[in-house]
Amino acid sequence: MPKSVRRVRLAAVLFTVAWEAMAAVGGPVKVRVEVEESVYRYEPANNGAGPMWCAGSTCLVRVGEDVFASGLETVPSAKPLNNCQWVLWRRTKAGWQRWAVDESGRTREPSPLASIRRRDLFLSANPTVNPGKEGGGPARPEVWHWTPGSGSTPRRLLPSWEGTPKFSEHSYRTFIADEVGGGLMLFQNVDYTHAEWSFRDPEGGWSARGQLRWPWGADYAKPQPIRICYPAAGLSGRAVHFFGVSDITEPNPAWREFKRQLTGREWDYDFRRLFYTWTPDVTREPFGQWIEIAGRESTCGWMWPCDLWVESPETVQLLWTERALDERLREKFFPQARQSHALAWASVTRGRVTRRRVLMESHEDAPQPVATAARFHGTPDGRLFVIRHVNGEGGGRNEVVELGPQGEPLSVTRVPLEKPFTSFFTATPRAGSPRSPWVDLLGVQAGTENAIGYARLRLLD
């Protein structure tokens, strides 16, 4: 064995031992709630979307000492589907302020945020080109750019695309950033066939563009593309990682008919297969073959991609929740199957799964608390945590879980929030926010209705 390989392996062993020793000595991290407050209230738009719709991206970023949050405001005079406008909130030491709003544009979905170099703020918008029309229709993707500390006026940027894609109000878009490198990337779905993507380089030019074609469902009764939605994506330099869930009309004819009889609807979507792809250089190499990370196809289960952590340009960690089966169908189609719920983790290097782990699991015959939402959080000293919401005895709660180098849970700490976050964004490095000892949360809190809240947690040894 070459000396260089032995050194790398020895270093990995020593790092693991040191990490585990540190965790054993230090014990669970302490969590202090420094801020817990409401940001804004909203009127439901009844257009099929909502403030948490862009789940794989984030509507919360940290720029220097300030935090920015994007939200939706329903326009009373407008008709669905494009009956909302984006609004941008800024939190300083004085509290939250309504900082910017698109009073002329009309849209359907929320506008994810990104930041680079701890200085520049970007918002992804998708205004309709027919603002007075009821229903959907064509849309024009755009990106708004601010430099908050400079006092300059915002700039509207128009990404470049391959050809003239037919964008609509159903964008399912993904917006990511490389905080250190300074790159940005925007994905936007087109119908059920693919996503268009545009890359903004550190110099500010939209210098690369292309299409991400969906995986092919050859094993379905009717072979078709498997549309991927709500992805957690990551950008490191020019390496791009993409992790999402299948979102197509129920492909099993017998199940589709059974669901139609139950619900009266002609449609129902699957959400039960997780796929991943990547490219080491999006400006030069196409995305690789799709790999299926996990699936619950045989028992009509359910899966959700919670987050992706970029460990290096070639390696990412994945986090997801899953449910074994749809209990409405069990008696007729798979009566022997047993229900279970899990929070799962995997590490992927160069398009290959190298490690897997179940972080939390509950079985029908041995019930345990169930994780319903989770996100990664990294601190400046290199430690990695999972922030999660858990339902169990006594109601719901938020927890902070520290992970070891192999994805093993080292400690669990309950977060002493008055109102736990049941669904939330974080200020994540995937959108350009830096690693931080503070955890910023934005989302829906238990016991609230039509409101978005914010909390700032401090992780303490």
N, C-alpha and C positions, 0 to 999 in steps of 0.2 A: 504494500500500500504506500503511495507517495507520501512524503512528509507533510506536504501542504494539506492533503486530505485528513491525515491524522490530527493535525493541528486544528482544523475546522471542527472535527468531531469531538476532540477534547474540549475545545472552547464551548461547544454546544452543551456537553455534559456538565461542565463547570457552571455555565449560565443557569441551567435548569436547577442544579443543586442550590446555587446561591439564591435564586428566585424563591424556591420552596422554603429555604431556611428563613429568608426575609419575611415571608408570609406567616410562617410558624411563630416567629418572634413577635412580629408587629400585630398580628391578629387582624380582625375585620377593620376595614377603613371606617372612620366616623363620618357621618354626613350631617352637615348643618344647613338648615333652610334659611337662607339670607333674605329671599324675596319670595312672596307668593301673592299674586294679585291678578285682577282681570285686565285684559287688554282692550277688548271690544265686544260688543254684541252685534248680532246680525239677524236679518229677517230671512227665513228660508226662501230660496229662489225657485224651488220646485222645478228645477231643470235637470235633475239627475246628478248634479255635482254638489260640492260643498267645500268648506274651508280646508278639509283634510284630504281632498280628492287626489292631489299630487303626492301620494304617500311615499313613493320611493325617493323623491327629491326632498327639499326642505323649504319652509317659509320663514326660517329663522337663521340669521347669521350674526356673528360678532365682528365688528370692525373697530379695532382699538379698544377704547373703554366703553363704547356704545354697542347696543344691540338693536337690530332692525328686524321687523316682522311685517310680512305682507299678508293682506287679508282680502276678503270679498265684501262688497256692499251691494245689496240688491237695489236696483233702480225701479221704483214703483211704477213709473210710466212705461217701462219696457216690458215686452212680452218674452216668455221663454222661447228659445233656449238661451239666446244671448241677452240676458237681462241683468247682468252684473257689471261692476267696474272694480278694477283693482285699487287698493289703498295701501299705502306704505306708512308704517308706524316706526317711530324712533324712540328708544328709551335712553335717556341720559340720567344723571344724578337727580334731575328734577322730576323724573317719572316719564310716562308715555306721552308722546305728542303725535298727532295726525300730521305726518310730515309731507306726504305727496299723494295725489290721487289723479286717476285718469278720468276726468269728467266727460270727455268727449267720446272715448272708446267704449264699446260694449263687448262683453265676453261671457263665456260660460264657466270656465274653470279657474281655480286659483293660480297665482303667478309665483312660481318658485324663485328663490333668491340664490345668489352666489357672490363671493368676494375673493379678491386676490391681493396679495402683498400687504394685507392689513390696512388697506387704503382705499381701494376701489370697490364700489358696490354695483351689482348688476341685478336686474329684474327681468324675467322672461314673461312676455305678454303675447297674447294670441287674439287680437281684436278681429271681430267680424268685419268684412268689407261691405256688408249690407246691414247697417245698424238699425234701420227701421223695420226690418223684415221679421215676421213671426216665424219661429222654427229655427232650423240650423242654417247651414250655408257655408260658402267659402270664407277663409280667414287668412290673415297675413301675420306670420310670426315676426316678432321684433324683440329687441333687447334694449332696456333702458340702462344708462350708465351714469352713476354719480361718483364724485369724489367728495365725500361729506365734509372733510375738514378744509376744503379750498374755497368754499363759497361760490363755486362755478355752477352754471346752470346745467341741468341734465341733458345728455345726448341720446338720441334714438338711433340705435344701430340695426341694420338689416342684414341678417346672416345670408350667406350665399348658399345656393342649393344646386343639386344636379338636375338640370332641366327646369321644368315648371311644375312642381308637385301640386296635387290637388288637396291642399290643406283645408280642414274644416274645424268646426267648433269642438269636435271630439279629438283633442290633440294627444292626450295621454303623454304629454311631453316630459322629458327628463333633462335637468339642467345641472351640470357638474363643473367643478373648478379644481385646479391645482394651485393651492395657496402659495407654495414656494416657487414653482416654475412659472406661474402666471398664465397658464392656458385655460380656456373655457371650451365647453362642448355642449351642444344642444341636440337632443333627439326629439323627433316628432313623428307620431304614427300617421300612416296614410292607409286608410281602410283596414283590411284584414291581411294585407300582403307583406308589409315591410315598414320599417321606420326610416325616414330621411335623417341624416345627421350633418352637422356643420361644425367645424373646428376653428376656434379663434386662437391664433398663436400668441406667444408672449409679446410680440411686436404690435399686436392689435389688428392683424389682418385675418379675415376668414379664409385661410389659405388651403383648406382641405374640405372635401365634402363627399358624400356618397350615400349608399343605401345599405341598411342591415336587413337582409331577407330573413323571414321567420323560418324556424325549423319545419320540416315537412312531416305531417302526421300520416305516414303510409299505413299504419296499423289500424286506422279508423275504418268503420264501415264505409264511409265515404272519405277517401284520402283528401287532405286539405292542408293549407298552411296553419300552423299553430300560432295564432297571434299572442305576443308576449306583452304584458302590461304591468304597470306599477313596479318598474324595475328599480333596484338599487344599483347604481353605476358608479364607477370610480375612475379618476384620471390621475396618472402619475407621469409627468413629462409628456410623452406621446403614447404611452401605454394606456389602453382603455379596457375596462372590465364591465360586463353587463350581465345582470342576474335578475330574472323576472319570472312571472307565473303565467301559465296558460290561461287565456281568457277568450274562449270561443263558445258559440252556442252548443249546448249539450250534444256531443258527437255520438252517443249511444242511443240508437233509435228507440229501444224498449224503455230506457230510462227517461228519454225525452217525452214520450207519450204518457208515461206514468206521472211525471211531474206536471204535464199539461193538465191532466185530470185533477191533480191536487190543487194547482194554483189558478187554473183558468187562463194562463198565459201561454202564448205560442213559443216563448223563448225562455231559456235559463242558461246561465254561463257556468263553466266547469271549475276553474281555479283549483286544479289538483295535480299539476305537473310543474316542476321548477327546472328552468333551463339556464345555462351559463355559456357565454362565449367571451373571447378577448382577442386583442391584437397587441403585439409589442410596440408597434409604431403605426398609428392610425393614418399618418400621412404617406406611408409607403407600403404597408401590408394590409390585406383584407382581414376581416374578422375570421377567426378559425371556425372549425366545425362546432356546432352546438353539442353540449353534453347535458344529459338529464341528471341533475343533482339528486332529485328525489321525486317520488310520485305515489299517488294513492288512487290509481286508475281502477284497480280491480274491485274496490268497494265504494266507489263514488265518494271518496274522501274530499278533504279540503286542505290547501296549503297557502302560505303567505310569506313572501320574501321580506323579512324585517329590515336587514341592513347588510352592508358590505364594508369591510375594513381593509384598506390598502396597506399591506405590510411592506411591500416592496413593488417595483414595477412588474415583477413576475409572479408575486404571491399575494393572494387575498384570503381573508376569512369571511365566511358567510354565516348568516343567522336567519332562521326561519321558524315559523310555527306550523303545526300540522294537526289534523284531525283524521282519524282512521276511516270513518264512514259517515254516510248520510243516513241517519236513523230512520228517516221516512221510507227508505227503500229496503231496509234490512229484512223485514219479514217476508217480502216477496222474492227478493233477488239474492240475498246472502245471509240466511237466517243464522248460520253458525258464527258469523263474524262478531268480534267484540270491539267495543269502542275504546279509544285511547286518545289522549291529547299530549303533545310534546313540544318542547322548545329545543331545537336542534342546531348544531354547529358543524362546520366543515372548513378545512383548509384546502385551497386549490393553488397549485403551482404549475405554470405554463400549460393551463388547460387540463390538468389532471388532478383529481381528488386524491390528496395524500393522507388526510386524517379526517375522521368523523367522530362525533360525540353527541350524546343526548344530554343536555344540560338539566332538563326537568321533564318529568313524565307522570301522567296520571292514567291508570287503567280502570275500566269499568268495575272490575272485581276488587280493586284496591285503590279507591279514590285518593288523590292527593291534590294540592293546589294546582291550578292551571294557569300558565302564562298566556296572556292574550295580546301582548305587544312588547317589543324589545328593540333596543338600539345600542350600538357600540359607543364607547367614549374612551378616548385616550388622553393621558396626562403628559406633561412635558418630560417627566422622568422615565417615560417608556412603558408605563403600566397601562393595561387595557382592562376596561370594565364593560359590563352589560347593564344597562338601565332597563328595567322591565316592569310591566304591570302584571299582577298576579291576583286571581280570584281564588278564595279559599274560605275556610271557616272564619267567621267574623267579618266577611266582606272583602272588598278589594284593597290592594295596597301596592305601592311602588317599592322596588328593591334595587340595591346596587350590588352587583356580583363581580368580584375580581376574578379574572381568568389568568391561569398560568400559561407557560410557553407552549404547552400541548393542548390548550383549550380547556384545561381542567378547572372547575370552580374552586377557588382558594378560600373564599369567604362570602357571606351574604349579610347585607346590612339593610334593615328596613328604613325607609325614608320617612321622617316625621312630618308629612304634609297634612294639612287640614283636609284637603280635597285631593285624593290621588288622581293622577293623570291616566285616563283609560286609553287615550290615543294621543300621540304626541310626536312633534318634530324635535330635533336637537340642532344646536349649532355645530355642525359636523365638518371635519376636514374634507369630506367629499364635495362640500360646497365652498371650500376655501377658508372656513373658520379654523383657527389654530388649535392645537392641543392645549388643554387648559385644566387647572385644578377646579375650575367652576364648570358645572353642568347647567346649561341653559335649556329649558323645556318650554315648548309652546304647544298648546292643544286643548283637548276636551277634558274637563275635570268632572269627577263623579258628583252627581247632585246638581249639576248646572244644565241649563237648556239654552240653546242658541247663543252660546257665549264661548269665547276663546280666552284661556288663561295663560299666565306665564309664571315660571318659578326659576330661581337661581339657587343652585345647591353648591356647597363648598365641600370638597373631599379633603378630609384631614386624617393624618396618621395618628 
